[in-house]
């Protein structure tokens, strides 16, 4: 069984951070760029390490999300990747478990954008059913292409959130969601 390490970006040794970045490149088969990696930095990383190899990675970073006009401190999940030959073996769940604990302890809401809904639903995440927006120049701009991809982990102050309300993130480089 691989060892799971939970570290902040500042605590991850450079060689492990580089290995995690390389893993994301392989796992996303060319659809993961440097901007995507930048989104994964500055928070917490969960790394599954087997011998000397990073075989799974996920990170959570702080963002502010607005639901129905109310701001929530959100833990936003980024760069979830498993070594391609080992996908479907539980390694993704292994790295997501400590991040779920970080989200519950340090934020008001968990969020992510994905096409792998079933994987996250098994871990307690729920699909957002309301419209999505991004704040550009202080104004909400509709992002209908994201409507089916956003998932949330409700807990504590967000437990009773209406999943059909509007949800908004702030603009950032690359993918907003």
N, C-alpha and C positions, 0 to 999 in steps of 0.2 A: 504494500500500500504506500503510495507517495506521501511524503511529508507536506503538510500545508503550512505555509508561513503567511502571517498577516502583518504587513508593514506599511508605513506611510511611504510616499514617494521618496522623501529625504532619507529614509532608512534602508531602502532597497539598494544592495550593492550594485554598482554600475554594470557588472557583468550579468547579473540576473535581470536587470531592467532591459539590457540589450537582448538577452535571450527571450524575454517576454515579448518584446517588440517583434523579433524575428518569428516567434510562434504566431502572433497575430497576422503577420504577412502570409505565412503558410496556410493558416486556418481559413483566412478570408480569400485566398487564391487571387491575389492581385486587386481586391476591392477594398483594401485597407491602406490609406495613405498617411503621410506624416501629420496631417491635420487631425485625422482620426486618433492617432497616437497621442498628440498633444492634448486632446480632450480627456484622455485617460490619466493624465498626470495631475498631481497636486492634492491627491486625497489618499485613499487606502488602496492597497493591492493585496489580493489573495493569490498566492502562487502555489501550485502543486508541483513539487520537485521529486523526481524519481531518479535516484543516483545523482548525477550532475545535471540532468536535463529538466528544464521547465516544461511540463507536459500539459498544464492548464493555467489560465490566468483570468482574472476579472478585477476590475477596479470600480471604486465608487468615489465620486467627486461632489463637492457642494455646488448646488445651483439653487436659484429661487424660481419656483413655479407658482403661477397664479391660477387659482381655481375659482370660477365665479367672481373674480375680482379680488379675492383674498390671497395674500402672499403666504407661501409655505416654504420653510427651509427644507429643501429636498436633497436626498442622497440619490445621485443620478449614476446609474450603472453604465460602464463603458468597457470596451475591449474584452468581452467574454470570448475566450478562445480555448480550444482543446486541440492537442496534436491530432492532425487528420486521421492517422491510423488508429487512434484510441478514442475517437468520438463514439458516444453511445455507451461508454463503460462506467459512467458515474462521476467522471472527473469534473465536469462542468458543475454538477450539483455540489461536489466537494468544495470547490472554490466559492460558490455562491453562498453557502451556509454562513461563513463568518462575515461576509458582507451584509447579509440580512441582519445579523446581530448589530453591526455597526450602524446600519440605517435605523434600526429600532432604538438604539441607545442615543444617537447623536442628531437625528433629524426628525422632522414632523411627517415626512412622506417619502416613500421610495418611488423612483420612476426610471423608465428605460424605453428605448425604441427597438423593436425587433420584428422579425418575420417568423420567429420560432416560438409562437405563443404557447404551444403545448408544454414545452420544456419549462417555461417560467410558471405556468399555471400549476404544475405539480409542486412548485416551491411556494405557493401561496399568493402569487401575483395575479392581478386581475386586468382584463382588457378595458381600456378606457373607451367608452361608447360615445362620448360627446365630441364636439368639434375642437380641433386643435388650431392654435395660433402661435405666431412668433411676434415679439415686440421689436419693431424696426423704427428707429427714430422716435421712440416713445409711443408709437401707435401699433395696435394689434393688426396683424396681417394674417389672413386665413391661410392655413396650410392643409388643404384637403387630402393631399397625397400622404400625409402622416396619420390621418384619422384611424386607420386600422392597425397602426404599429405601436402606439403608445400603451404601455402597461404600467400599473402602479402597485405598490405595496402599502396598503392602508394600515395604520396603527396609531394608537394614542390619539393625538389631536386630529388626525385625518380619518379615523375609523369610520365616521359617518358621512364621508364625502359622497356626493351624488356623482356617480360615474358617467352620467349623461350631461353634466355641466360642461361649460367651455373650460379648456386648459390652455395656458399660455406659457411659453418660455421666452427668455431673452435671446436676442440674436447673438450668434457667435460665428467665427470663421468656420468654413466647411459646413457640415450638416448642422442645422439648428437643433434638431431633435437627435 
